[in-house]
Amino acid sequence: MKNLTVEKKEKRKMKVLSTVLFGVPMGLLVAIFTAFQSGGILFGVAFGAGTGLFAGLLFTFAISIFSTVQAQKFLSARIEITEKHAVMYDGEANNIIDKKAVGGWLFLTSDGLLFKPHKFNIQVF
């Protein structure tokens, strides 16, 4: 098992990375559109930077809430699986099925991998 402080640092790093990776492209798009519409490059860049930061933080907050809710929902599955298998690690994951990503929870057990999809998937298999 990972050290709790190491896990917190990794989560914090992922939140910063998520904010930047979503916020920067969003900010650039808003800056370009705003600059063309308003005719002012400086205003477009300033507005785009603010919008990008806000959008990145909002996206990260929403994903964090979603992850926390999913972790709570998969608690019963975790308990059920630990009755049958020795769970070494579990966490959020995507499973690629027919070139489509299916979100859910992955369990690494002493016997192998178990994947449980969450109910927000829109694909029908």
N, C-alpha and C positions, 0 to 999 in steps of 0.2 A: 504494500500500500504506500501511496505517496504521502510525504509530509504535508500537513494541512497548510502551512505557510507557503510551501512551494506551489501547492494547488491554487491558493489564492492569488499568488503572483502570476501564475499562468493564466488564470481567468481574467485578471486585470489587463495583462498583455493582450489577450484576445479581444477584450472590449475596446481597447485603444486601437488595435488593428482593424476591428470591425468599423469603428467610427471613421477612421481615415479612409479605408477602402470603399466605403459607401459615400462618405461626405465629400471627398475630393472630386470624383466624377460628377456628382450631383451639383456641386458648387461650380465646376467648370461649365456644365451645360447651362445653368442659370445665368452665369456671368456672360456667356456668349449671347443667349437670347435677350437678356436685359440690355446689353451693350447695343445690339442691333435695333431693338425697339426704342430705347431712349436716346440713342445716338451718342451716349457718353460712355467711353471705355472705362474711365475711372469709377463712375457710378456702378457700372456693370460688374467690375471686379470686386468692389466693396460689397455690393448686394449679393453676389455669387458666393463670396467667402462666408458671409454671415449665414446665408441660406444653407450652404454646404455643411457648415459646422452644426447648425440646428438639425438638419436632416440626418446627419451622421449620428448625433447623440440620440435623436428620437428613434432611429432604426435600431441602435444598440440597446436602448431601453426596452423596446418592444420585443426584441429577440431574447433579452435576458428574462423578461417576464414569461414569455412562451416557454423557455427552457426550464424555468423553475416550476411552472405549472405541469409540464410534461414529466419532470422528475417526480413530482408528487403523484401523478396519475400512474406511473410505472412502479410505484412502491409496492403495490399488491402483486404485480408480476414478479418483481424481485424476490418477494417473500415466497411466492409459489415456486419459483425456480430454485431458490436456495434449499428448499425442502428435498429436492431431487438431485441437485448438482452442487458441487463446490464452486461458487462464483468467485473468480479471481479478480475480475474487473467488470464494470458495466458503465455505460454512458450513452449519450446521444450519438446517433449514426444515421447514415443514409445507405440504403441498399439499392444498387442499380439493377433493375429488372426491365429487360427489353428496351434498353437505352433510356429509361425513365427512372429518376431518383425517387425512392420511397423513403420517407422519414420515419424514424422510430427509435428504438432502444436496442443496443447490442449488449449481449452478455457473453463474456469470455469465461468459460467454465473449464474444469479439468478434463471434460469430455469433448469440448469443441466450442463452436460459436452458435449462439441462439439469437435470432433477430425477431423482435416484436414490432410491427408497424403501428404508428399512432393513427388516430381516427381522422386527422386532418388531410390525409392523402385523398386526392381526387381521382386517381387512376383506379380502374376496376380491373382486377386480375382474376 
